[in-house]
Amino acid sequence: MAADTPGQEPTGLLIIGASQSGVQLAISLRALGYDEPITLLGEENHRPYQRPALSKEWLQGEVGNESLIFRSAEYWDEHNVTLVKDQRIVRVDKNADGSGVAVAASGAEFPFRRLALTVGARARKIAVDGADLTGVVYLRNADDALALKAMVGDATDVVVVGGGFIGLEAASSLKKMGKNVVLLEHGPRLVGRAVGEETAQFFLDAHRSRGLDIRLDARISRFVPGATGDGGKAVAGVELAGAGGAGEVIPAQIVLVGIGVIPNTELAEQMGLAVDNGIVVDRYALASDGTTVAVGDCANMPNPVPGSPAGERIRLESVNNAIEHAKVAAYSLMGRREDYAGIPWFWSNQADLKLQIAGLSMGYDQTVVRRDDERGKFSVLYYRAGRIIAADCVNAPLDFMAVKNALAKGQNIPADAVAAAGAEADMTVQLKTLAA
C-alpha cells in the first residue's frame, strides 16, 4: 500500500531507510516468498529514487524526475509494501526477540516484528568560515540536487571542493553546462580513497586536458560573502590559504562541497548495537544483537571478496553493494544463510571517461598498467601476493569484465603474463585469454 501517512497496524518487517538497499531488500524478500507485511519508511518527502544520476544526467537535464523513481505506486500496492514518506525515526525501542516500536520525530509509532536499518550515509560538512552562506551546497540527496539545479542557471563561476567521484562527476557536468569550474582537492591526488596513484594521475591529466581547472593540495581559508545583494549572505568566492595560494580569491556563485560521507549510525548507537565506521554486521548482514539487519552504505561488513584476509572489514558505498548486500540480508530474514554473491564493483562517469572498478584494491603490493592513449583506454590491475585482486578500467569494458569474471571464478591473471603482452603499449591482447 503506497501511503504518505503511517498507520498503526503491526507490520512483520520495518525497513528504516527508503534507499537503494531498502528498496532491494523489500523486492528480494517478496521474490523469496516472504509473506508478512513490509513497511518501507523514508525521511525524505520523495518516492524512493536512484541517486547516481543526480550528479550527471539529471543535473544536465538529460533525464527527468520520473526516470529516477525505482518502482511505481502500483508495484508497492501489488506486493503489499506500505511506503511511508517524510518520517524521521528518532528512537527505537526493541525487545530481545527482535520485535519493537520505532518512534518518529512527528510522534508517530511504527511497531515491527523484525527490523532492518538501510539508513545510508550523509554528506560530511565542511568546517570553514562562511560554510553557512547561501550558495554553499552539497549533493547527496534529491533535495540537494533540486537546490543546486535551481542555482545553476544564474551562476557563471562554480568551485567544487573535493576531488572524489562526486566532485569529479559534478565538475564535469557543470563544465559541460558552460560554467567556469575550479576543483579544489585538499590531498595530493584525486580520488585518494578509491584508486591507486596511476589511476589518480590518469584522471588528473585527462581532466586537465579537457579544460578542467584542478588544484591539488588546496587549502581553503574561508568562503567569501558578496558585498552586495542578499545582505552579504550569499557566497561570492573561495579564499585560499597555504603556500602558493594564500590570499587568492576564486570567484564563485556556487560552492559545491563533496568531501565524503558519514554513515548514519545514530539509531544503531541508541539501540546499543556495535558501531565502528558503520553498523558492524556479520557476513550475513546481521548486527550485533543477532536479529536486526543492516545493509548498504551504513554497514561495516567482512570483506566479501573470496580469499580476503581473515578479519578484514570494509564499508562499501556503491549501488552494486546495496543490491547484493540486501539479497544477503533478505536470506537472513528468511532464516537462511547465504554468502555475498559476486564481486564488488563500482562505476563513475566523468565527461567521456567511463570508469569501472572490479574488486577491492585495498592491500595491493603490485600494479600493472595497460593503456591505449590513441583510443582513450586505460586500465590498472592490482595484485596482492601474486594474485589479482582488483582493476580500474577507463573506457575499457573488456578489461573490466575479464577481471570481474576471473575474480568470481577464483582465477588469476598473472602480472608477468600481462606485462609480457605489452601492457603499456598494446591493449589488443584480451585479458580473458591470460586468465589461469
N, C-alpha and C positions, 0 to 999 in steps of 0.2 A: 504494500500500500504506500503510494507516494504521499507524504504528508509534510506540511510545514510546521505543524504544532504537535507536541507529543501527546500520546495517550497514556493511560495508567495500566493498561493490560500487560501482565507479566510477559516477558519475552524469553525465549530459550537462550539466545546469544545477543549480547550487546557489543557492537563494534564501535569503539570511540575513535573517530577519525575517518571522514569520507574521502580518503586519499586513494592513490593508485592501489596500494596494498590492501586497504579496507574494501574497496570495490572488488578486487580479485579474490579476497577471502570469501566474500559472500557468494560470488559466482562459482568458485571452486566447491564450496560446501554444497550448493544446490546440485552441482554436477555429480557429486559423490553420493547424493541421496539424503543429505541432511534435511529432516522434515520438520524441525522445530522452527518457531518464529525467529526471524532475524531483524534486528533494528540496526540500521547504519546511520550513525549520528555524526554530523559535522558542525563546526563552529562558524563556518562561512555561510553567508546567505546566497549560496550558489548551488546548483546541482553538481554532483561530482564531475570533475573535468580533468583533462590532461594538461600537465604543466610544461613539458619540453618546448612546445611551440610558442610559449609566451615571449621568449627572448628572440624568436626568429620569425617564423611565418606569420604569426598573429600580429606581432609588433609591426611588421612591414605591410600588413593589410592583405596578405596573400590568402589567408583563410579567415573565416568568420567565427563568431562565438559558438554557433551550434555544432561546428565541426569538432570542437574540443570536448563536447559532452560525451561521457562514457556510454551511458545507456538511456533509453527513453523511459518516461514515466510508466509506460505500458509494461516494459520489461520488469520493473520492480513490482508492479501490481501482480503480474502473472506468476512471479516467483516468490510471492509472499515475503517481500522485504520491505519493511517500513523505513522510508527515507525521512530523516529529520534534519532540517537545516537550522542554522542560526542559533545553536545551543552550545554554550561552552561549559564543559564539565569542570567543576572546581573541587569536587570531593567524591571519593568512592569508599563506601562502607561495605566491606567484603567479609563473608563468612569463610570458615575453614574449608567448607565443601566446594568453594568456588562461586557460590551464589552471592548476591548482594544487591545494593542500590547505588546508582550514580546520581549525584546531585548537581544540577546546572546552576550557573550564576543567576538565572531567572527564578530559581526556586523549584523548577520542575524536577521530578524524580523519575528515574528510569530503572526499574527492577530487572534483574537478569539471573539466569542460572549459570551461564558461563560468560567470561569477559575477554575481549580482545582489544589490545591497545595498538592502533595503527596511526599514531598521533604525529608522526613525521618529525620535522625539524623546522626551526625558524631562522630567519636571517640574522647573522651576527651584526650587531650595531657598531658603528664606528665612534670612538671617543675622541673627538677633536672639537675645538670651539667652532660654533656655527652649525653643528650637526642637526640642529632643530630648525634651520632655515627652510622656508618654502623652496621647493626645487631640489632638495636633497632627498633622494628616493632609493628604495630597494626594489628588488624584483624576485619575489618568492611565490606570491600567490596571485589570484585573479584581480583582487583589489589593487595590489601593487601595479600590475600591468595596466589596468584601466587608468590609474593615476598618471603613470608615465606616458601613456599614449595621448592623454588629454593635454599634456605639456609640450609634446614633441613639435606640434605644428608651429608654435610661436618661437621655438628655440633655434638659434644658429649654432651655438657652441655647447658641446657636451664633454664633461670629464667623467670617465669611467674609472672608479677606484677598485682595483683588484684584477689580477691577470689570470684568474682561473677560467673554467669553462663558461660560466655565466657571463663574466666580464668580457671575454673574447667574443662570445656569441652576440651579446648585446652591442658591443662596439662595432662589430662587423655589420650588424643590421642597421645601426644608426648612421654609419658611414654610407651604406648603400642608399639610405634615405636622404642623403645630401647634407648631413650635418658635419661640422668641423669637430672631430673627435680626438681627444687625447686620453690615452690609457695610462694610468699610474699603477705600477706594481711595487710593493714595498720590498719584495725579495729580489735576489739576484737573477732569477729566471722566471719564465712563465709557467703556469700550471705545476707549481713545485710539488704539490702533494700527490699528483696523479701520474705523472710521466717522468721518464729519465731525462738526463741532460741532452741527449741527442735530439729527442723529440721536442724538447723545450726550445732548443736552438733553431730547429726547423721552423717552428711556428713563429718565432721572433723574426727570422729572416723573411718568411713568407708574408707575414702581415705588414712588415715594413715595406716590402717590395710592392705591396698593394696600396701603399699610401697611408697606412695607419700609423699615427704618432704614438710610439710606445716608449715610456720612460721606466727603466728598471732602477732598483734601489732608491725609489722615490720616497721622500719624507714630506708629510703634509703638516704645515703649521696651523692652518685654520681654513675654514670656508668663509669667504668674504661676502658680507651683505652689500646689497646695492645702496647707493646713496639716495636714490630717488625711487618712487613707485613702491607700493606695498609697505610704506612706512619703514623701509630698510629691513624688512623681514624676509625678503627673497634673496636667494643666493645669486651672486654676480661673478664669482670666481673662486679659484683654489690657490691659496698661497703656499708655496713650497718652503721647506726648511732643509738644512743639511748642506754639505759641501756641494758646490756646483749648481745649486738651485735656490739657495736661500734668498728670500725676498721676491722671487718671481711669482707673479700672479697670472694664472692661466684663466682666461675668460670662460665663464660657464653660466648658462641659464638653467642647466640641469646638471646635477652631480648624481650619477648612478653608482651606488656602493654595492659591490659584490665581493665580500671578504670572507665567505664561508658561512656555515650554518652551525646552529647549536641544537642537538637533539632535545626534543620535548620530553623531559623525564619527570616533571613536577608531580604528575599523578602517580607515577610509579613510586617515587620517593614517599609521597603521602601514604601510600599503601604499604610501605615497608619493603618493597622489592629491591633486590640488588641492582645497583646502578654504577656503571663505570664507562664513561663516554658512550652513553646509551643504556637502554634497559638490558641487563645481562640475561641472555637466554641460552638454553642448551641447543644441541643440534636439531631438535625437533620443534624449536620456536617456543618452548615453554620457559616462562620466567621462574624466578627462584621459589615462588610459592607452589609450584607444581601444577597449577590449574589455569592461571592467566597465560594467554599467548601474546607475544609482542612481535610485530612484523614490520619490516621495511627500514626506512631511514632512522627510526628511533631505536632499533635493536642492535645490540652488540652480540655477535654470534661467533661460534668457532669457524675458522676459515674453511669454507666448503670445497675448496679445490682439492681433488684427490692428491695424496702424497704430501700435504702440508705438514709442517712440524706439529707435534702434539702440543696442545695448549695455546696455539696461535689463534688469536681472536681478531675480529675486524668488524667495523660498521660500514656497510655499503650504501651509497647514495646513487641509486640507478633505477630506471624503470624495470629492467630485467630482473634485478634482485627483488624489487617489490612484488613482482609476479611470481617468481619461483619460490621465494620465502613464504608467500601467502599460501601456496599449494602445500608446503610442508606443514604450516600451521593448520590448514584445513584437515589434513590427515590426522594430526594430533587431536583435534576436536572431535574427530570421528572415532577416537580410540585406537588409531593405528600409528605405526612408527615408520615413516618413510624419510630417507635421506634427501638432501637437497639435490635436485636433478639438474644436469647440465653444468656448464662452466659460466661463471660470471662474465658478463660483457657489458660494454658501455659504448656510447657514441656521442659525438659533438659535431654539429655542422656550423662552420665558421666561414662565411662567404662561400667560395668554391672549394673549400678544404673540408673533406668528409673524413673525420677521424673515427676509427673503430678500434676498440681495445678488447682483446680476448685475454681472459685470465687475470691474475693479480701479480704485479711485478715486485711486490714487497720482498726484500731479502735477496734480490738478484746479485750475482757476483760476476756476470759476464754479459756483454751485449754483442749483437751482430747487426750491422746496418745494411739495408738494401735500399737502393734509390734509383729512380729514373727521372732525372730533372727535366728532360725534354717533355715527358708526359705528365709531370707533376705527381709522380708516385713516390711514396716513401714508407719504409717500414723499419721498425726496430724490434728485434727478437731478444727476449730476456731469458737468461739461464741461471739456474742455481745448482751447483754441484754437477754440472754437465747436462742437466735436463732442462728442456724448455718449460717455462712457467707462464709466459705471457708474451704478447706482442702489441705494439702500437702501429696501426696501419692507416696511412693517409692516402685516400683515393686509390687504395689497393685492396679491394674486397676479396680477391682470390687469396691473398696472403692471410687476411683475417679469417676466412673460412678454413683454410688449411690448418692454422694454429688452433683454432677453436675445436675443430674435429679431432686433431691429434691429442689435445688435452683430454677431451671427452673419452677417447679410446685408450688412454694410457700410453700413447705412442710418444716417441721423441723425434725431434727434427734436429739432428746433431749440428752443433755450431760449425765444426770443421767442414761438414758437407755443404752447408750454406755458404761458407766463405770460399770453398773450392769452386762453387758455381759462379763466382764473380759477383759477390754480394753488392758491392757499391757501384758497379758499372753495368750490371745486366740483371733485370728482373724478369727476363723471358723464361728462365728456369722456374717452373712452378714448385712451390714448397711442398705440395702434397706428394710430389714424386720422391721427395727426400725423407718422408716420414718412415720411421722404423720402430 
